[in-house]
């Protein structure tokens, strides 16, 4: 089977969705298909491609604006995979004529809704809504997605969570249910041996000046505002008196730190919020931390949450995260309604710091690694490819973990 996976940008440094695409391509290649990643770029091959038998086709794009470059990519990518007559075209960026569409970022309509929702107050939400309408590239992708899913014979849609499935049902009520499946997201992570994790924990906590009694709350993201860092800093400040010694927050990722450092100082926790920047091996930080806090405003199915669970680290997140669907309360962590609910966020962090929750989550890590593996995700997608090849749409049970 010859498979083309189409995604405009492939660079693991950009975020979780693109890392997931690289991992998926490698797992599919291990199962037998000949996999080609079709992406935009100016280099011979994006970083990370070529491992595990995955080929690449870099589409040269031109134009002075993001809209022009995205439009150029969609047109030239379609020309490439049609000429090559792939058995399966798996589109992550929406494109005409694909067999499977996997909106790893959720629907574009939901992306806009959640972006507007994080603005404070009705006036700022109105301003943000108008700004989104003026985003020509996003309008183009919205239209492309609508044309794709409203076509007479639409592709199968592989939703990475039930949250994304509900988005498709809401935004495309006429889309045929027999072509909509949940193929829950997966991750590839080796948590390290027990001895390695113990060494990582001691070494990193010593480097941060923390003894074993000090709770360490970990935050990992590249978009601090969307993932709820401001709300988390306020929660750390509000809950300082409830935990002794008070927790330290470690912020990991690529974004502007100055506004959040100022916020932490204003909240009186400047010395207890540390910024670490991006890292190559996140496993060491999962080992050092006591809880992962991911109070996101929007996440179709967060990789960092799935990775933390696979490493036995309890998680706090929100209902706007598809990954919340696998969290059993007080066993794997706590799911709150909204990032803006600071008291609930404080309480959730406190609950996750309890010894019984941390022990239960660590004991369940091996099972979660099987349940949430990228290998399982790839096998489920291969089943869907075979069904798409047969051309016989049939309702079936979701391919959930």
Buried (B, 14 or more C-beta within 10 A) or exposed (E): BBBBBBBBBBBBEEBBBBBBBBBBBBBBBBEEBBBBBBBBBEEEBBEBBEEBBBBBBBBEBEEEEEBBBBBBBBBBBBEBBEEEEBBBBBBBBBBBEBBBBBBBBBBBBBBBBBBBBBBEEEEEBEEBBEEBEEBBBBBBBBEBBBEBBEEEEBBBBBBBBBBBBBBBEEBBEEBBEEBBBBBBBBBBBEBBEEEBBEBBBEEBBEEBEBEEEBBBBBBBBBBBBBBBBBBBBBBBBBBBEEBEEBBBBBBBBBBEBEEBBEBBEEBEBBEBBBBBEEEEEBBBBBBBBBBBBBBBBBBBBBBBBBBBBBBBBBBBBBEBBBBBBBBEEBBBBBBBEBBBBBEBBBBBBBBBBEEEBBEBBBEBBEEBBEBBBBBBBBBBBBBBBEBBEEEEBEEEEBBBB
